[in-house]
């Protein structure tokens, strides 16, 4: 299912898109759908990166404690 929408583009953005569309002979609708899809994927990656960084910061201290325990175990095994 598709949704109709109205949007305003800056003149330079519109003209650049129109030039690309003339050269590529692609339908305008398909071009803008692909552009928005790519932009959505970019933002999903940015949001995921932020989430992973936040969650990593939350467990960083605990991870260091676990690492120290593993190092102690490894040291005991080397004795």
C-alpha positions in Angstrom: 0.0 0.0 0.0 1.2 3.5 -0.8 0.6 6.8 0.9 0.3 10.1 -0.9 2.0 13.1 0.5 2.9 16.6 -0.3 6.3 18.1 0.5 8.3 21.2 -0.2 11.8 20.9 -1.4 14.4 23.6 -1.6 14.8 24.8 -5.2 18.4 23.5 -5.5 17.4 20.1 -4.1 14.5 19.8 -6.6 16.6 20.9 -9.6 19.4 18.5 -8.7 16.9 15.6 -8.4 15.2 16.6 -11.7 18.6 16.6 -13.5 19.4 13.2 -12.2 15.9 11.9 -13.1 16.3 13.2 -16.7 19.7 11.5 -17.1 18.6 8.2 -15.4 15.1 8.1 -17.0 13.7 6.9 -13.7 10.2 7.7 -12.4 10.3 10.5 -9.8 8.2 8.4 -7.4 10.7 5.5 -7.5 13.6 7.9 -7.1 12.2 9.5 -4.0 11.1 6.2 -2.5 14.6 4.8 -2.9 16.2 8.0 -1.5 14.0 7.9 1.6 14.5 4.2 2.1 18.3 4.7 2.0 18.0 7.7 4.4 15.9 5.6 6.8 18.5 2.8 6.8 21.2 5.4 7.6 19.2 6.7 10.6 18.5 3.2 11.8 22.3 2.5 11.8 23.0 5.8 13.6 20.3 5.0 16.3 21.7 1.5 16.7 25.2 2.8 17.1 24.0 5.1 19.8 22.1 2.4 21.6 25.1 0.0 21.5 27.4 2.7 22.8 25.0 3.6 25.6 24.6 -0.1 26.6 28.3 -0.7 26.4 28.9 2.1 28.8 26.4 0.7 31.2 28.3 -2.7 31.4 31.8 -1.4 31.0 32.7 -1.5 34.7 31.2 -5.0 35.1 33.1 -6.2 32.1 36.4 -5.1 33.6 35.6 -7.0 36.8 34.9 -10.1 34.8 38.1 -9.7 32.8 40.1 -9.4 36.1 38.6 -12.6 37.4 39.5 -14.4 34.2 43.0 -13.1 34.4 43.3 -14.3 38.0 42.1 -17.8 36.9 44.5 -17.8 34.0 47.4 -16.8 36.3 46.5 -19.7 38.7 46.5 -22.1 35.8 50.0 -21.0 34.7 51.4 -21.7 38.2 
